[in-house]
Amino acid sequence: MTSGAFSVSTSVVAPGVAGGGTCCGRSWVGDERSHCCLRTRGCGEVFDDVELFDAHRVVGCCVSPWVMGLVQTKNRIWLRVLGG
C-alpha cells in the first residue's frame, strides 16, 4: 500500500484471526498495523492504524510520534492516548 509517495506495510486480516508482519528488523501483531519502512526513507516505526501513519507524514518527512502525543506499547507500536 502506498500513502502519497511513500510505502506503508499494513496487516489487514479477518476479525478473530491473528495478523501481523515483519519488516526492517521489526515484528508486530495486529489486525490493522501500519509500518513506515526504512527501505523507503521512512522512520521504521509501527503505528496502530493507517490514519496514524498518514498523520505522521508531513510534506514527505516523518514527524516524531512523541510530538504527535502518541504513546508506545511495550511492543513498540504507537497508539493514540485514550481520553479519560
C-alpha positions in Angstrom: 0.0 0.0 0.0 1.3 3.5 -0.6 0.5 6.7 1.1 1.5 9.6 -1.1 4.9 8.7 -2.5 5.8 6.5 0.5 5.3 2.9 1.2 3.4 1.6 4.2 3.3 -2.0 5.2 -0.1 -2.9 6.6 -1.6 -6.0 8.1 -5.3 -6.5 7.5 -6.9 -9.8 8.3 -10.4 -11.2 9.0 -11.7 -10.5 12.6 -10.6 -13.1 15.1 -7.6 -14.1 13.0 -4.1 -13.1 14.4 -2.4 -10.8 11.8 1.0 -9.2 11.8 4.1 -8.5 9.9 7.9 -8.3 9.8 10.0 -5.6 8.1 13.1 -3.6 8.8 14.1 -6.0 11.7 10.7 -5.3 13.4 7.9 -7.7 14.0 4.3 -6.8 15.1 0.9 -8.4 15.6 -2.4 -6.8 14.9 -5.2 -6.6 12.5 -4.5 -3.1 11.0 -1.0 -2.0 11.9 0.9 0.3 9.6 4.7 0.3 9.3 6.8 3.2 8.0 9.5 1.3 6.1 13.2 2.3 6.4 13.8 1.0 2.9 11.6 3.8 1.5 13.2 6.5 3.6 10.8 6.1 6.4 11.4 6.1 10.2 10.8 2.4 10.8 8.0 2.9 13.4 4.9 0.8 13.6 1.5 2.6 14.1 -1.8 1.3 15.3 -3.5 2.1 12.0 -3.1 3.8 8.7 -4.6 7.1 9.9 -1.8 7.5 12.4 0.7 6.6 9.7 -0.7 9.2 7.4 -0.7 11.8 10.2 2.9 11.3 11.0 4.0 12.1 7.4 4.1 15.8 6.8 5.5 17.1 3.5 7.5 13.9 2.9 9.0 13.8 6.3 8.3 11.7 9.4 7.0 13.5 12.5 8.1 12.1 15.8 5.3 10.1 17.4 6.2 11.8 20.7 5.5 15.2 19.1 2.1 13.9 18.0 1.3 13.0 21.6 1.2 9.2 20.9 2.2 6.5 23.4 4.2 3.4 22.7 3.3 -0.1 23.8 5.9 -2.5 25.3 6.0 -4.0 21.7 6.9 -0.6 20.2 3.6 0.1 18.5 2.4 3.7 18.6 -1.2 4.4 19.8 -3.5 7.3 20.4 -3.9 8.3 24.0 -7.3 7.3 25.3 -9.4 10.2 26.6 -10.3 9.9 30.2 
